Each structure stands twice: as C-alpha cells, then as structure tokens.
Amino acid sequence: MPERMLQFVRLDQQTPDKRDSAARRADFAEIYTEFQPAKAAAQASRCSQCGVPFCQVHCPLNNNIPDWLKLTAEGRLEEAYEVSAATNNFPEICGRICPQDRLCEGNCVIEKGFDSVTIGAVERYVTDTAFERGWVKPIKPVRERTESIGIIGAGPGGLAAAEELRRRGYQVVVYDRHDRVGGLLIYGIPNFKLDKAIVQRRQQLMEASGIVFRLETEIGRDISFADIRSRHAAVLVATGVYRARDVGGPGSGLPGIVPALDYLTAANRVGLGDRVAAFADGLLDANGKNVVVIGGGDTAMDCVRTAVRQGATSVKCLYRRDKANMPGSMREVANAEEEGVAFVWLAAPEAFIGETGADGTARVAAVRAVKMHLGLPDASGRQSVEPIEGGHFNVPADLVIKALGFDPEDMQAAFALPELGVSRWGTLKVGHSTFMTNIAGVFAAGDIVRGASLVVWAIRDGRDAAQQIHAYLQQTTATAVAAE
C-alpha cells in the first residue's frame, strides 16, 4: 500500500470551495469552484483502501471507487478516468448531482469522527480534467453492425443505453419530444447543480460517435410507435416519468399553483435563452413573490433554490415530516438553508386561499396548512404522519409550487398499444433480468420501469438494458441462421 493512501488519520475532509451564499443567490452558476490538483490528490489519498468497499457496494453503478481514488492520489489521472468511465457513462454528471451523502460517501467505512472521503468532488475533478486534456474520445466500434436500435427518450437512461449499444457497433437512433438532448438533465435540474454546457458537451461527443438524434419527435404525434418498431431491430423505451402528482383540497385549482416541472422547465429554458410566454407574463417567475414549495425531495430543493435566485420576496418549503425524515439530500437542504430558504417542518397543506385582484382575477394568496406529528411506522417502515387538532395556520403565498413526485403517463394510449403490459402503478412491466416487455423486441428501462428515481439508477438500467438488447439480437440472429 503506497504511503500516500490512508491519509484520513492526518488530513481533514475538504470539499472544493463553495461560493459565498450571497453571491450564489445572485446567479445560476454552479456553487462549487474547481478542485485544485494538489487538493484533489490529497482528498483522494484519504481513502482507506478497505477490503470491502461499501462505497462501491452502495453505488448503483458499482463504480470502482477505491481504484480511481488511488490512481488520483498517485497523479495518474488518465488511468483514473478510464477506470471511472468503465462503469459510468457520465461521471461528470454523477459527480455533480448524485446524492453522495446517501450513497457512496454516506457508506464510507472510515469512522465518522474522521468524515468520509469526498468521492463526488474527486469524480467530477477527474472527468473534467479528462475533457480538458482531450482524453475523452468519440466511440469507435471495433466493427459496425447492420442492426439498428431505436431508443425513445434522450434522458440519462436512454443516453447510457445509446452509448453502450453504439460501442458494440449498432446503429442507434434516439427519439425525443423535446428540442434538446438530456431530458431532466437539461430541463429539470437547475444550472447551479449542473451547468447545461456539461450536458451539451456530452451530446456533441455522442453525435461524433455516430449516434443519431431525432428531436421534437413525439410518439403518437410525429411518428407512430408501430413505425418506429418497423424501422429498428429492437426498441428501448426510456421515457422517464413526467406526470406530476397533485395535491387536492379546496382552492387547488387557483391560478398561481403550478407543478414543479413546469416551473423548473421554464426557468431552465429562460437560462438557455428561450422565450417562455408563461415566464414573461409572470406566471412562472418568482421575482417579488412569496413562494411556497410543497414537498421534501430533491425536486423541491431545486424549486426553492431557483426561486431564491429569481428574486422571490420569501421562500418557504412545507414538508409534512421532520428534517430527519426528508427523502432529499441533506447536502441540498443545507445549501438551501444557507441561501435563505425557510423550512416549515411537520406541516401539510389542506386548502388554498384565493383573493381577487384589482383586475378582477382570482389568484392564490395563502396556503392553509395544519401542523402534523409523527406516529407509528407505516407499511413502508416510515413513521406515519397525523394532523394535530386545532393546528391550522396560513402561509402567505403568491406562487405555490407542487413538488410531490412524478407518475408515468398512460403508455398504452401514448403508443396506441393496448396490449403493452403495465403495472398497477402505470409503469412498464419487464422481465426481471431481460428488460424486455411482453412484446418481443421491445425493451424498457429507467424511471418508466422503476418509477421516479435517481439519475444514477437510470444510467445503470440503461447499461443493463443495452446488454440484454445485444443478447436478444445475438440470439435472434443465431436462431435465424440455424433455421436456414
């Protein structure tokens, strides 16, 4: 073991410098500065190189984290990148947006008195360095295959599958209803977490690899699913889930109450230079408003932090459980608190109060909430929440953003395919290990199968689905040859 490893006993945990909260509130730039090479190597050297790396075990991609940490500590950055990229198609993205505090870093075996290794920041540093030095090259398959694969959805799952299939020589066409590649990476995640240039750089690399994108192409509107099936030897559905879960109650239909994705998409489009009518009209702009975000996940944190940057008068987050039971990243909660977001814990909305303005139009003016207390664990193992009698109160609100999660659209109707197998939650049913639906040659992966989840899980599913598509086509070819 090189002397430079196991340095956690003498070196404290450090992340790249974080911009001052006042400066962060004024723009949408990423909040962390670049890791300096010496500091990155020093932080990588804190790895204990343990025999059972829980960081790797708890990474959905099973990244070889101790290996590329050791290589980084030794200054062998190109090798570190190659090891990292061997299991992860987009390490520059995961290093920025993965909730490392819940995954790799949260399961580091270093005793907590010493604090875990800053894995995500090193991952980002290694990959950004690889791009800067020209080590990241377009895919050049050993041999080209004649079979074409159609992928529906240009989000992380579809893109990961596209890369893996192109690496095997397949002709890959990716269809997406949006005008840019990336899905939630481009329209759902704000710039202060993931600069859009990072996603666009990856798109350019994929196009240089021979992957074809058919954008602004919606299945059922611009092309039928049957047409896509006829064009390709296999099809992968990786559409994600976008239908917002709603919150009912009196007044829930008042103007000024909007779904989280509508709000975030508008903010991201404006940042990309698009004109968004609802933003220009002030409907999706938080500037000068009292903003209330309902929810406790990472999407809610994206909303509150975006509202702060848009110049909201006040930003409050209502969550029905306490801080310890929030599903989102604690790191994101801390960043939001630093930026001035107020959290109203153990509070659930019951109704929305409107008022009529001078122009005679009714709009939301407050959220009627009730205080909650935690009860016994429910079927999921989480503590149930119960309202406190007489615990009602009002929270002023000019803009209410619902960030309660996402459900799948009606895929049978969208694809005009009533025989397509779906679960009782509306997700697509696939074989446990094959990723194939009940229709031969049609596969599915990512959130449309597992429900709303993390980007890193979508990448893992896309990689695994690509492997199964390859196996299916190999078997199909072998069967056809044997029949001749």
C-alpha positions, 0 to 999 in steps of 0.5 A, spaced: 500 500 500 503 506 497 504 511 503 500 516 500 493 512 501 490 512 508 491 519 509 484 520 513 488 519 520 492 526 518 488 530 513 481 533 514 475 532 509 475 538 504 470 539 499 472 544 493 470 551 495 463 553 495 461 560 493 459 565 498 451 564 499 450 571 497 453 571 491 450 564 489 443 567 490 445 572 485 446 567 479 445 560 476 452 558 476 454 552 479 456 553 487 462 549 487 469 552 484 474 547 481 478 542 485 485 544 485 490 538 483 494 538 489 487 538 493 484 533 489 490 528 490 490 529 497 482 528 498 483 522 494 489 519 498 484 519 504 481 513 502 482 507 506 483 502 501 478 497 505 477 490 503 470 491 502 468 497 499 461 499 501 462 505 497 462 501 491 457 496 494 452 502 495 453 505 488 448 503 483 453 503 478 458 499 482 463 504 480 470 502 482 471 507 487 477 505 491 481 504 484 480 511 481 481 514 488 488 511 488 490 512 481 488 520 483 492 520 489 498 517 485 497 523 479 495 518 474 489 521 472 488 518 465 488 511 468 483 514 473 478 516 468 478 510 464 477 506 470 471 511 472 468 511 465 468 503 465 462 503 469 459 510 468 457 513 462 457 520 465 461 521 471 461 528 470 454 528 471 454 523 477 459 527 480 455 533 480 448 531 482 448 524 485 446 524 492 453 522 495 451 523 502 446 517 501 450 513 497 457 512 496 460 517 501 454 516 506 457 508 506 464 510 507 467 505 512 472 510 515 469 512 522 465 518 522 469 522 527 474 522 521 468 524 515 468 520 509 472 521 503 469 526 498 468 521 492 463 526 488 468 532 488 474 527 486 469 524 480 467 530 477 475 533 478 477 527 474 472 527 468 473 534 467 480 534 467 479 528 462 475 533 457 480 538 458 486 534 456 482 531 450 482 524 453 475 523 452 474 520 445 468 519 440 466 511 440 469 507 435 466 500 434 471 495 433 466 493 427 459 496 425 453 492 425 447 492 420 442 492 426 439 498 428 436 500 435 431 505 436 431 508 443 425 513 445 427 518 450 434 522 450 434 522 458 440 519 462 437 512 461 436 512 454 443 516 453 447 510 457 443 505 453 445 509 446 452 509 448 453 502 450 449 499 444 453 504 439 460 501 442 458 494 440 457 497 433 449 498 432 446 503 429 442 507 434 437 512 433 434 516 439 427 519 439 425 525 443 419 530 444 423 535 446 428 540 442 434 538 446 438 532 448 438 530 456 431 530 458 431 532 466 438 533 465 437 539 461 430 541 463 429 539 470 435 540 474 437 547 475 444 550 472 447 551 479 447 543 480 449 542 473 451 547 468 447 545 461 454 546 457 456 539 461 450 536 458 451 539 451 458 537 451 456 530 452 451 530 446 456 533 441 461 527 443 455 522 442 453 525 435 461 524 433 460 517 435 455 516 430 449 516 434 443 519 431 438 524 434 431 525 432 428 531 436 421 534 437 419 527 435 413 525 439 410 518 439 403 518 437 404 525 434 410 525 429 411 518 428 407 512 430 410 507 435 408 501 430 413 505 425 418 506 429 418 498 431 418 497 423 424 501 422 429 498 428 431 491 430 429 492 437 426 498 441 428 501 448 423 505 451 426 510 456 421 515 457 422 517 464 416 519 468 413 526 467 406 526 470 406 530 476 402 528 482 397 533 485 395 535 491 387 536 492 383 540 497 379 546 496 382 552 492 387 547 488 385 549 482 387 557 483 391 560 478 398 561 481 399 553 483 403 550 478 407 543 478 414 543 479 416 541 472 413 546 469 416 551 473 423 548 473 422 547 465 421 554 464 426 557 468 431 552 465 429 554 458 429 562 460 437 560 462 438 557 455 435 563 452 428 561 450 422 565 450 417 562 455 410 566 454 408 563 461 415 566 464 414 573 461 407 574 463 409 572 470 406 566 471 412 562 472 417 567 475 418 568 482 421 575 482 417 579 488 413 573 490 412 569 496 413 562 494 411 556 497 414 549 495 410 543 497 414 537 498 421 534 501 425 531 495 430 533 491 425 536 486 423 541 491 430 543 493 431 545 486 424 549 486 426 553 492 433 554 490 431 557 483 426 561 486 431 564 491 435 566 485 429 569 481 428 574 486 422 571 490 420 576 496 420 569 501 421 562 500 418 557 504 418 549 503 412 545 507 414 538 508 409 534 512 415 530 516 421 532 520 428 534 517 430 527 519 425 524 515 426 528 508 427 523 502 432 529 499 439 530 500 441 533 506 447 536 502 441 540 498 437 542 504 443 545 507 445 549 501 438 551 501 438 553 508 444 557 507 441 561 501 435 563 505 430 558 504 425 557 510 423 550 512 416 549 515 417 542 518 411 537 520 406 541 516 401 539 510 397 543 506 389 542 506 386 548 502 388 554 498 386 561 499 384 565 493 383 573 493 381 577 487 385 582 484 384 589 482 383 586 475 378 582 477 382 575 477 382 570 482 389 568 484 392 564 490 394 568 496 395 563 502 396 556 503 392 553 509 396 548 512 395 544 519 401 542 523 402 534 523 406 529 528 409 523 527 406 516 529 407 509 528 411 506 522 407 505 516 407 499 511 413 502 508 417 502 515 416 510 515 413 513 521 406 515 519 404 522 519 397 525 523 394 532 523 394 535 530 387 538 532 386 545 532 393 546 528 391 550 522 395 556 520 396 560 513 402 561 509 402 567 505 403 565 498 403 568 491 406 562 487 405 555 490 409 550 487 407 542 487 413 538 488 410 531 490 413 526 485 412 524 478 407 518 475 408 515 468 403 517 463 398 512 460 403 508 455 398 504 452 394 510 449 401 514 448 403 508 443 396 506 441 398 499 444 393 496 448 396 490 449 403 493 452 403 490 459 403 495 465 403 495 472 398 497 477 402 503 478 402 505 470 409 503 469 412 498 464 412 491 466 419 487 464 422 481 465 426 481 471 433 480 468 431 481 460 428 488 460 424 486 455 416 487 455 411 482 453 412 484 446 418 481 443 423 486 441 421 491 445 425 493 451 424 498 457 428 501 462 429 507 467 424 511 471 418 508 466 420 501 469 422 503 476 418 509 477 421 516 479 428 515 481 435 517 481 439 519 475 444 514 477 439 508 477 437 510 470 444 510 467 445 503 470 438 500 467 440 503 461 447 499 461 443 493 463 438 494 458 443 495 452 446 488 454 440 484 454 438 488 447 445 485 444 443 478 447 436 478 444 439 480 437 445 475 438 440 470 439 435 472 434 440 472 429 443 465 431 436 462 431 435 465 424 441 462 421 440 455 424 433 455 421 436 456 414 
